[in-house]
Amino acid sequence: MRKEKTLLCSDSDRTATIEQLGDHVANGRLTMAEYDDRAAMALCARTTRDLSASLDFLPTKTRPPLTLFQRFTDARSNLAFFSGWMSMSLMTTVIWGLMSIHHGHVIWFWPSFIIIPWAVLLLVRTLTGTLKPPPRWYYGSKPYDWT
């Protein structure tokens, strides 16, 4: 028989569990009396096993993995990050052009040291799916509420 490893839980673990219980109350899975019992159990929990016991018989929220197509089609986030990059690129290129006019000849294109690394970062974050919109863009109370 294999022993399951239990860890001591932190205050943030307890708080997250109580927030999950609150979501279940809001969705009608728990009554207030059940919520009170389970929240008290979560607050008194010492280990992660004790903490997970307060979430017994409740579904867990898991976000389905995004496909490569879904990563590219999250228009709100990609547009926001891309528009910031594009406005910065345009602004530095205009400054470079004005400096070239001022000097009377074309100077080396220094905005490339800003534009290219930022573009690579945006591309990598878009491909790996770590590019997410800021919290103010979420329509619900929590991001990616899949209930």
N, C-alpha and C positions, 0 to 999 in steps of 0.2 A: 504494500500500500504506500503510495507516494504522498508525502506531506505537502500541503499547499502552503506557499510562503505568504505570510501576512506581514504587513508593514504598519507602522504607527501612522495614523492619519493626522493631517495638519488642520489648522483652523480654516484655511482656504478650501480644503476638501470638504469639510463640514458645511461651509457656506454654499459651495456649489451643489451639494446634495440637497440642501434645504431649498435652493432655488429650483432645482429639478422637481422637488415635491410640490412647490408652488405652481409650477407649470402644469403638473398633473391635476392639481385642484382646479386650475383655470379651465382645463380641458374636460373636467367632469369625471375623472377617473377616481378621485378621492373625495370623501366628505371632509368637512372641517375637523370632525372628531378624529378621523383617521390621520389627517394631516398633523394634528397636534401630537398624536401618539408617535408617529414616525419622525416628526421633527425633534421631539424630545429624545427619541432613540438615537437620532443622528448627532445631536449635541452631546450626548453621553458616550458616543462611540470612541473607543480607544484605538482600534485597529481598522484597517480597510475592510476586513471581513465583517466587523460589526457595522461599519458604515454602509456596506452594500446590502446588509440585511434590511435596512430601512427602505430600500428600493425594490424589495422582493415583490414579484408578481406585477410589476409595472414595466411597460415597454421602454426600451432605451432609445434615445434619439441618436441616430447615426446618419450622417450625411452620406448619400451615395457618391461614389467617386465620379469625378468629372471626366468625360472623354476629351480627347484632344480637340474635337470640334466644339464642345461646350466651352472650353477654355478660351477659344478665339471669339466665340459669339457672345460673351458677356460684354455687351456694347457699352453699358454704363461705366464699368471700371476701365476698360481699354480706352474708351474715348477720353475719360478724365486724365489718365496718365499720359496718353498720347498727345492730347492738346497742350498739356504743360510742357512736354518735350518740344513740340512743334513751335510754341510761342517763344521758348527760350532759344531754339535754333534760329528762328527768324530774327529775334532781337540781336543775338550775337553776330549774325551774318550782316545785318544792317550796320552795326557798329564797325565791323571789319571793313565793309564797303566804304563807309564814311572816312575811316582812317586811311584807306588806300587812296581815296580822292584827295585827302589832305596832304599825303606824302607825294602825290603826283605819279605814283606807280603802284602796281599791285604788290602788296606785302604778303608774307606767308600766311596761310589760312589757319590762324590760331584757334578759331571756333571749333575746329575738328577735335581738339583736346577735350572739349566739353560735350559736343554732339555725339561722337562715336561711343564713348563709354556709357553714356546714358541710354543710347539706342540699344547697345548690347545688353544692358541691365533690363530694359523693358522687354526685349526679346526673350531672354532667359526666364524672367518672371512670368511671362505669358505662356511659354512652353511648359513650364513646370507647374503652372496653376497656382503660384503663390501671389499672383496679382489679384487683389480683392478690393472691392469698393470700400470707401470709408463708411463707418457705422451710420452716418446721417442719411445714407441712401437706402437703408433697409426700410421696407414698408411695414413690417411687423414690429413687435417689441424686441425680438431677438434675431440675429442674423441666421439665415438658413433654417428657418422654422419649418420642419418637414412633417408636422403633425397633421 
